């Protein structure tokens, strides 16, 4: 074997497969896609110049070189954990939840704090994923939540993501709006309406793009750019002034003199991923990834209703980063 530098992630993938002797179970354990796990193992084999596993259609077994590597890999990973424990405690993990009150990121962080009680995991609020991406790449944030496929390609190339949820979308209406009495609003009922979806906000173009794709061909107009409302009072004032419904998600917090109604026929879905800068190392980050995967499984966040809608551009991005094999259509 000969390799000057071996990434700990590759060793972690190897150890998981070596202990499970099953690629699917190892992927479940690490909360990564099986394809990604297989790529990491193959890359490690190339870098070491050795075949680490004997693979057949029925089983996976360690090769002689794999047996030889396993104790070294375990020691390297243990040493890394010791190092991170010694230095990672001084800095909290900073995770952007976009806006206060939103359900997905808040619940993942709550679970992550239960999984890693000895580490400080702090919430931040950057309004949108594009805005957060700049902070991620500068090292001022560690992770965020949002629509990964809606990011600029140059940003996606420098970030990693794990799909978390198909989040049903909703509309925020003034309480006196004619559609407010409905328990759910069919998309066809918004024809002729002008709906605000953050146009002009430099922090949220991925959300505006999602709205534009949803409204196309349905007679729904995208509201023009408006001053960014900061705080409940300003949001309420601008909404009263324009009268425009606001595109949101079903977990959007209630505001004075407004109602939140789910959208149906079809059910539009906002694809939400956990996003982080490539190469992030922090002792609490594995807990956040695990929390995202566990919560998604328990809540059925990866299942899409039969009437669900997402843009075609988001299909591949979501499916490739789902770490478990699940029935994505919910049938």
C-alpha positions as CSV (number, residue, x, y, z in Angstrom):
1,X,0.0,0.0,0.0
2,X,1.1,3.6,-0.6
3,X,-0.7,6.8,0.1
4,X,0.5,10.0,1.5
5,X,-2.9,11.5,2.5
6,X,-6.1,9.6,3.3
7,X,-9.2,11.5,4.3
8,X,-10.8,10.4,7.5
9,X,-14.2,10.2,5.7
10,X,-12.8,7.4,3.5
11,X,-11.6,5.5,6.5
12,X,-14.9,6.0,8.2
13,X,-16.7,4.5,5.2
14,X,-14.3,1.6,5.1
15,X,-14.7,0.8,8.8
16,X,-18.5,0.9,8.6
17,X,-18.6,-1.6,5.7
18,X,-15.9,-3.7,7.4
19,X,-18.0,-4.0,10.6
20,X,-21.4,-4.4,8.9
21,X,-20.1,-6.5,5.9
22,X,-23.1,-4.9,4.0
23,X,-23.0,-1.7,2.0
24,X,-26.7,-0.8,2.6
25,X,-26.5,-1.3,6.4
26,X,-23.2,0.7,6.4
27,X,-24.9,3.5,4.5
28,X,-27.8,3.6,7.0
29,X,-25.3,3.7,9.9
30,X,-23.4,6.7,8.4
31,X,-26.6,8.5,7.1
32,X,-25.2,8.7,3.6
33,X,-26.4,7.5,0.2
34,X,-25.2,4.0,-0.6
35,X,-23.8,5.2,-3.9
36,X,-21.7,7.8,-2.1
37,X,-20.5,5.2,0.3
38,X,-19.4,2.9,-2.5
39,X,-17.6,5.8,-4.2
40,X,-15.7,6.5,-1.0
41,X,-14.6,2.9,-0.6
42,X,-13.5,2.6,-4.3
43,X,-11.5,5.9,-3.9
44,X,-9.8,4.5,-0.8
45,X,-8.9,1.4,-2.6
46,X,-7.4,3.4,-5.5
47,X,-5.4,5.6,-3.1
48,X,-4.0,2.6,-1.2
49,X,-3.6,0.5,-4.3
50,X,-5.3,-2.4,-2.6
51,X,-8.6,-4.3,-2.9
52,X,-10.1,-4.1,0.6
53,X,-13.2,-6.2,0.1
54,X,-14.1,-9.4,-1.7
55,X,-17.5,-8.7,-3.3
56,X,-19.9,-11.3,-4.6
57,X,-23.6,-11.0,-5.5
58,X,-24.5,-12.5,-2.1
59,X,-22.0,-11.2,0.4
60,X,-19.1,-8.8,1.2
61,X,-16.0,-10.0,3.0
62,X,-12.8,-8.3,4.0
63,X,-9.8,-9.1,1.9
64,X,-6.4,-9.8,3.4
65,X,-5.4,-6.1,2.9
66,X,-8.8,-5.1,4.4
67,X,-8.1,-7.1,7.5
68,X,-4.6,-5.5,7.7
69,X,-6.0,-2.0,7.3
70,X,-8.9,-2.3,9.8
71,X,-7.0,-1.8,13.1
72,X,-5.0,1.1,11.7
73,X,-8.2,2.8,10.4
74,X,-9.8,2.4,13.8
75,X,-6.9,4.0,15.6
76,X,-6.7,6.9,13.1
77,X,-10.5,7.6,13.6
78,X,-10.1,7.3,17.4
79,X,-7.3,9.8,17.3
80,X,-9.3,12.2,15.2
81,X,-12.2,12.0,17.7
82,X,-9.8,12.8,20.6
83,X,-8.4,15.8,18.7
84,X,-11.9,17.1,17.9
85,X,-13.0,16.6,21.5
86,X,-9.9,18.6,22.7
87,X,-10.5,21.5,20.4
88,X,-14.0,21.4,19.2
89,X,-15.6,22.2,22.5
90,X,-14.3,25.8,22.4
91,X,-16.4,26.7,19.3
92,X,-20.1,26.0,19.0
93,X,-21.6,24.6,15.8
94,X,-23.5,27.4,14.1
95,X,-26.6,26.2,12.1
96,X,-28.8,28.6,10.2
97,X,-32.5,27.9,10.4
98,X,-33.5,30.6,7.9
99,X,-36.2,32.2,10.0
100,X,-37.5,31.9,13.6
101,X,-40.4,29.5,14.0
102,X,-39.9,27.4,10.9
103,X,-40.4,23.8,11.8
104,X,-37.9,21.6,9.9
105,X,-34.6,23.0,11.0
106,X,-35.9,23.7,14.5
107,X,-36.9,20.0,15.0
108,X,-33.6,18.7,13.6
109,X,-31.6,20.9,15.9
110,X,-33.7,19.8,18.9
111,X,-32.9,16.2,18.1
112,X,-29.2,16.9,17.5
113,X,-28.9,18.5,20.9
114,X,-30.3,15.4,22.5
115,X,-27.8,13.3,20.5
116,X,-24.8,15.5,21.4
117,X,-25.5,17.0,24.8
118,X,-21.9,17.8,25.5
119,X,-21.6,20.1,22.5
120,X,-23.0,23.5,21.9
121,X,-25.2,23.7,18.8
122,X,-26.4,27.3,18.1
123,X,-29.1,28.5,15.9
124,X,-28.7,31.4,13.5
125,X,-31.2,33.1,11.2
126,X,-30.0,34.2,7.7
127,X,-33.4,34.4,5.9
128,X,-32.5,32.4,2.9
129,X,-30.1,29.7,1.7
130,X,-28.3,31.9,-0.9
131,X,-27.7,34.4,1.8
132,X,-26.5,31.7,4.1
133,X,-24.2,30.2,1.5
134,X,-21.9,33.2,1.6
135,X,-21.6,32.8,5.3
136,X,-21.0,29.1,5.0
137,X,-18.1,29.5,2.5
138,X,-16.6,32.3,4.7
139,X,-16.7,30.0,7.7
140,X,-19.0,32.2,9.7
141,X,-21.7,29.5,9.6
142,X,-21.4,25.7,9.6
143,X,-24.6,24.5,8.1
144,X,-28.0,25.7,6.8
145,X,-31.3,24.5,5.5
146,X,-32.9,25.2,2.1
147,X,-33.5,24.3,-1.5
148,X,-30.1,23.1,-2.7
149,X,-31.0,22.8,-6.4
150,X,-32.0,26.5,-6.4
151,X,-28.5,27.6,-5.6
152,X,-26.2,29.0,-8.3
153,X,-24.0,26.2,-9.8
154,X,-20.8,27.9,-8.5
155,X,-22.2,27.8,-5.0
156,X,-23.3,24.1,-5.3
157,X,-19.9,23.1,-6.4
158,X,-18.4,24.3,-3.1
159,X,-21.1,22.9,-0.8
160,X,-22.4,19.5,0.2
161,X,-26.0,18.6,1.1
162,X,-28.2,15.9,2.6
163,X,-31.9,15.9,1.6
164,X,-34.2,16.3,4.6
165,X,-37.8,16.9,3.7
166,X,-40.4,17.5,1.1
167,X,-42.1,20.3,2.9
168,X,-45.7,21.1,1.8
169,X,-46.2,24.7,0.8
170,X,-48.9,27.1,1.9
171,X,-50.1,30.6,1.3
172,X,-50.4,33.4,3.9
173,X,-53.6,35.4,3.4
174,X,-54.9,38.5,5.0
175,X,-57.7,37.3,7.3
176,X,-60.3,39.2,5.2
177,X,-59.2,37.8,1.9
178,X,-61.9,35.9,0.0
179,X,-59.9,32.6,0.1
180,X,-59.2,32.9,3.9
181,X,-62.3,30.9,4.9
182,X,-61.1,27.8,2.9
183,X,-59.4,25.1,5.0
184,X,-57.0,24.5,2.0
185,X,-56.5,26.6,-1.1
186,X,-56.4,24.9,-4.5
187,X,-53.7,26.4,-6.8
188,X,-56.4,27.1,-9.4
189,X,-58.1,29.4,-6.9
190,X,-55.0,31.7,-7.0
191,X,-55.3,32.3,-10.7
192,X,-55.5,36.1,-11.2
193,X,-53.8,36.7,-7.9
194,X,-50.4,38.4,-7.4
195,X,-48.4,36.4,-4.8
196,X,-45.3,37.6,-3.0
197,X,-42.4,35.1,-3.0
198,X,-39.3,37.2,-2.1
199,X,-38.6,38.7,-5.6
200,X,-35.7,41.1,-5.3
201,X,-34.4,39.7,-2.0
202,X,-30.7,38.8,-2.7
203,X,-30.8,36.2,0.1
204,X,-33.7,34.1,-1.3
205,X,-33.5,33.8,-5.1
206,X,-33.8,30.0,-4.7
207,X,-37.3,30.5,-3.2
208,X,-38.4,33.0,-5.8
209,X,-37.2,30.6,-8.5
210,X,-39.3,27.8,-6.9
211,X,-42.4,30.1,-6.9
212,X,-41.8,31.1,-10.5
213,X,-41.7,27.4,-11.6
214,X,-44.9,26.7,-9.6
215,X,-46.9,29.7,-10.9
216,X,-45.9,29.1,-14.6
217,X,-49.0,28.3,-16.7
218,X,-51.4,28.7,-13.7
219,X,-52.3,32.3,-14.2
220,X,-50.6,33.3,-10.9
221,X,-48.4,36.5,-11.0
222,X,-45.2,36.8,-9.1
223,X,-45.3,40.0,-7.0
224,X,-42.6,42.5,-8.0
225,X,-39.7,43.3,-5.6
226,X,-40.7,45.0,-2.4
227,X,-38.7,46.4,0.5
228,X,-37.6,43.6,2.8
229,X,-39.8,43.4,5.9
230,X,-37.8,42.8,9.0
231,X,-40.0,41.8,12.0
232,X,-43.6,40.9,12.5
233,X,-44.9,44.5,12.6
234,X,-43.2,45.4,9.3
235,X,-44.4,42.2,7.6
236,X,-48.0,42.9,8.8
237,X,-47.9,46.5,7.7
238,X,-46.6,45.7,4.2
239,X,-49.0,42.9,3.8
240,X,-51.9,45.1,4.7
241,X,-50.7,47.8,2.3
242,X,-50.3,45.5,-0.8
243,X,-52.9,42.9,0.0
244,X,-50.8,40.3,-1.7
245,X,-50.9,36.7,-0.5
246,X,-47.5,35.4,0.5
247,X,-46.0,32.0,-0.6
248,X,-44.9,30.1,2.5
249,X,-44.7,26.5,3.9
250,X,-47.2,24.8,6.2
251,X,-45.1,25.4,9.3
252,X,-45.0,29.1,8.8
253,X,-45.7,30.8,12.1
254,X,-49.0,32.5,12.6
255,X,-48.9,36.3,12.3
256,X,-51.5,38.9,13.5
257,X,-54.5,39.4,11.1
258,X,-53.4,36.6,8.7
259,X,-54.2,33.0,8.2
260,X,-51.9,30.2,6.8
261,X,-53.6,27.8,4.4
262,X,-52.0,24.7,2.8
263,X,-52.0,24.6,-1.0
264,X,-53.5,21.6,-2.8
265,X,-54.4,20.3,-6.2
266,X,-51.6,19.6,-6.6
267,X,-49.7,19.8,-3.3
268,X,-46.6,21.9,-4.0
269,X,-43.5,20.7,-2.1
270,X,-40.5,22.7,-1.1
271,X,-37.4,20.3,-1.2
272,X,-35.4,21.1,2.0
273,X,-31.8,19.9,2.4
274,X,-29.2,20.3,5.1
275,X,-26.3,22.2,3.5
276,X,-22.7,22.7,4.6
277,X,-19.4,23.7,3.2
278,X,-17.2,20.9,1.9
279,X,-14.6,19.7,4.2
280,X,-16.5,20.8,7.4
281,X,-15.1,19.1,10.5
282,X,-16.8,19.6,13.8
283,X,-17.5,17.0,16.6
284,X,-21.2,17.9,16.7
285,X,-21.9,17.9,12.9
286,X,-22.4,14.1,12.7
287,X,-25.1,14.5,15.3
288,X,-26.9,17.1,13.1
289,X,-26.7,14.8,10.1
290,X,-28.0,11.8,12.1
291,X,-30.8,13.9,13.6
292,X,-31.9,15.0,10.1
293,X,-32.0,11.4,9.0
294,X,-33.7,10.0,12.0
295,X,-36.3,12.8,12.1
296,X,-37.0,12.4,8.4
297,X,-37.6,8.6,8.8
298,X,-39.8,9.0,11.9
299,X,-41.9,11.8,10.4
300,X,-42.1,10.4,6.8
301,X,-40.5,13.6,5.5
302,X,-39.1,11.8,2.4
303,X,-42.5,10.5,1.2
304,X,-44.2,12.5,-1.5
305,X,-48.0,12.5,-1.7
306,X,-49.3,11.1,-5.0
307,X,-50.5,14.6,-5.9
308,X,-47.2,16.2,-4.9
309,X,-45.4,18.6,-7.2
310,X,-41.7,19.6,-7.3
311,X,-39.7,21.1,-10.2
312,X,-38.0,18.5,-12.4
313,X,-34.6,20.2,-11.6
314,X,-35.1,19.2,-7.9
315,X,-35.8,15.5,-8.6
316,X,-32.2,14.4,-9.0
317,X,-30.9,16.6,-6.3
318,X,-33.3,15.2,-3.7
319,X,-33.2,11.5,-4.7
320,X,-29.4,11.3,-4.9
321,X,-28.9,12.5,-1.3
322,X,-31.5,10.4,0.4
323,X,-29.4,8.0,2.5
324,X,-32.1,5.4,3.1
325,X,-34.0,3.2,0.7
326,X,-37.6,4.3,1.2
327,X,-40.8,4.4,-0.7
328,X,-40.6,8.0,-2.0
329,X,-44.1,8.0,-3.3
330,X,-45.6,7.0,0.0
331,X,-47.4,4.0,-1.4
